[in-house]
């Protein structure tokens, strides 16, 4: 099983959720305005791409082509 991760997720001190901080803006916060990182750490969300590999293989593509 291949493991991958995406860094640059932050904790919003206004809505108490995570948002991706790798975009040009901080996005729209459900609590109003833009998300606020405050003193948030940089979180890495981990996952596995087993389903992506299976889809690639079904389509005759090299595994990992979608990632």
C-alpha positions as CSV (number, residue, x, y, z in Angstrom):
1,X,0.0,0.0,0.0
2,X,1.4,3.4,-1.0
3,X,1.1,6.1,1.6
4,X,1.0,9.8,0.7
5,X,0.5,13.0,2.6
6,X,-0.4,16.6,2.0
7,X,1.1,19.3,4.2
8,X,0.1,22.9,4.6
9,X,-3.2,22.3,6.5
10,X,-3.9,24.8,9.3
11,X,-6.3,24.9,12.3
12,X,-8.7,27.9,12.1
13,X,-9.1,29.6,15.5
14,X,-12.5,31.0,14.4
15,X,-14.4,28.0,13.1
16,X,-12.2,25.3,14.8
17,X,-11.7,23.4,11.5
18,X,-8.8,22.6,9.2
19,X,-8.3,24.4,5.9
20,X,-5.7,24.0,3.2
21,X,-3.2,26.9,3.4
22,X,-1.6,26.2,0.1
23,X,-3.8,28.5,-1.9
24,X,-3.3,32.2,-2.6
25,X,-6.0,33.1,-0.1
26,X,-7.2,31.6,3.2
27,X,-10.6,30.8,1.8
28,X,-14.0,31.7,3.3
29,X,-14.5,30.7,7.0
30,X,-18.0,29.6,8.0
31,X,-17.5,31.8,11.1
32,X,-17.1,34.9,8.8
33,X,-14.4,36.4,6.8
34,X,-11.2,34.4,6.0
35,X,-9.8,31.5,8.1
36,X,-7.4,32.6,10.8
37,X,-4.4,30.4,11.5
38,X,-3.4,32.3,14.7
39,X,-0.5,30.2,16.1
40,X,-1.6,27.0,14.3
41,X,0.9,24.3,13.5
42,X,1.4,23.0,9.9
43,X,-0.6,19.7,9.8
44,X,0.1,16.9,7.3
45,X,-2.9,14.8,6.3
46,X,-1.9,11.2,5.5
47,X,-3.8,8.8,3.3
48,X,-3.3,5.9,1.0
49,X,-3.7,5.9,-2.7
50,X,-4.8,2.2,-3.1
51,X,-8.0,3.2,-4.8
52,X,-6.2,5.5,-7.2
53,X,-3.8,2.8,-8.2
54,X,-6.6,0.3,-8.8
55,X,-8.4,2.9,-11.0
56,X,-5.2,3.5,-13.0
57,X,-4.7,-0.2,-13.5
58,X,-8.3,-0.6,-14.7
59,X,-7.7,2.2,-17.2
60,X,-4.5,0.7,-18.4
61,X,-2.4,3.5,-17.0
62,X,0.8,3.3,-15.0
63,X,0.0,3.2,-11.2
64,X,0.1,6.6,-9.6
65,X,-0.7,8.5,-12.7
66,X,-3.5,10.5,-10.9
67,X,-1.4,11.5,-7.9
